[in-house]
Every structure is written in structure tokens, then in C-alpha cells.
């Protein structure tokens, strides 16, 4: 298992990186885990840290990078709680694994496809 900082986890949870993801299947698969990660972060700060709650709201409503940076600092402070940190690390690892797998599948999708509409040259596939 790898260890991510609060900043990296906040970026995974709230950044709009998914727009440039590997495809619709990857977006759907990652989306559910990201929702869990966001929910865990929001629950941690709810009623406990109004400044963190404000930063979360600004990130979600305005896409504010400054608010994301502030949230990262608050999240880093909360990572001292081992149980909370492990939960976030596990969710972040799932997201990373899903993205990696989906990207690999996406890259390989057209590898062995052949255009049969405009055959030119030797139409035999494989062998000699």
C-alpha cells in the first residue's frame, strides 16, 4: 500500500480530473468510490470545522483551487487519526487501481482491430 498526503487525497476526491479519464466505464466505476471518499471527508469535518466545510463548498460550487489548497491543509491535520487516514488511503488506492486498469484497457482497445472495408495488399492475417 502506498501513502498519500491529505493534499493528494483532496485532489482525488474533489478535482475534476475525471473529465479526462479513460472512458465512460472508468468514470462510472471511479465515480462511486470518489463519492465514498468525498462523503468520508465531509462527514469528518461536519460540525467540527466550519472553515473546512466552507472550503469544501467552494470547491464543489466554484471549483476554487485556493479552496482545494485550504481543504488539503485541514485534511493533512486530520490524517493524524490513524483509522481515518487508513480509510481514506484505502479509498484512494481503489480509485488509483480503477483508473490504472481502465486506462490500460482503453489503450489496448483498438490494437488488434482490422479495417475490412478497404482491403489493400495481402488480406491474410497472421502467418505467411
N, C-alpha and C positions, 0 to 999 in steps of 0.2 A: 504494500500500500504506500502511496506517496502522500506527502503532507502539503496541503495548500494553505496559504495565508488567508486571512479574512478578506483581503482585497481581491484575491483570485476567486474566492467563493462568491463574493458580492457581484463580481463581474459575470460569473457563470449564471447567477440567479437573475440578475436584473439587466444585463447588457443585451442589446438586440443583435447579438452575433448570429442568432438562429436564422435570420433573413438570408444569410449567405451559406446556409447549411447544405448538406449533401442532397436533399430532396424531400419530398412530402412525407415519405415514410419516416425518415430520420427526424423531421420536425415533429411529427406526432409522437414518436417514441420518446424523444428527448423532452418534449413539452410536458408530459405528465410528471417526470422526475423534477423538472425545473419548478413546476407548481408546488411539489412537495418541499423543495428547497426554499422557495420563497415563503411558503406557509410556516416552515420551521423558524425562519429568520424573523418574520413578522410577529409570530407568537412569542418569541424570545423578548422582543422589545415592547410589546403591547402593555401599556400602563406602567412600564418600568422606566422607559427612556423616551420622553416626548421629542427630543431632538432627533433621535434615530427614526422615530415614527414619521417625523416631518421630512427627513431625508428620503425615506422610502417612498412617501407620497410624491415628492418632487421627481424622483427618478421615474416612477410609474406614469405620472401625468405629463411631465415636461421633458423627460429623457435627459435630465440635467447631469452632465459629467461631474460637476462640482458636488452635487448631492451624492452621487455614487462614491466619490472620494471620501466624503464625510461618513457615509454609511460604512465604508471599508474600515475606517478608524474605529468606529463603535463596535464593529464586528470583531476586529482584532482584539479588542479588550475582552469581549465575551468568550473568545476562544480559550481563555484560561480554564474554563469549565470543561474538564476532560470529556464528560458524557456528551455535552452539546457539540464540542469540537468533533468527536468521533461520528456523531450523527451527520453533521454537515460534510465531513470528509467522505463518508460512505456514499452520500447522495451525489457529491461532486465526482467521485470516481465512477459511479454509474453513468452520469452524463457524459463524461470523457470517453468511457468504453463504448457507449452507444454511438457517439459521434465518430469515433475511430472506425468502428465496424461498418457503419453506414457509408462513410466516405470511401472506404476500401471497396465496398460492394458497388458503389456508384461509379467509381473509376473503372472497374472491370466490366461494367455492363456491356459495352459495345465491342469488346475485344475480339470475340470470335464470330461476329456477325458478318455476313457477306451480302453485298448488293447483287441481287439476282435479276434486277430489271435490265441492266445494261451490261451484259456479259461481254467482255473483250478478252482476247487472249485464250489461254488454256483454261477451260471451265472445270477441270478436275481439281478436287480439293484434297490436299494431303497426298502423301506418297509421290511416286513418279510415274 
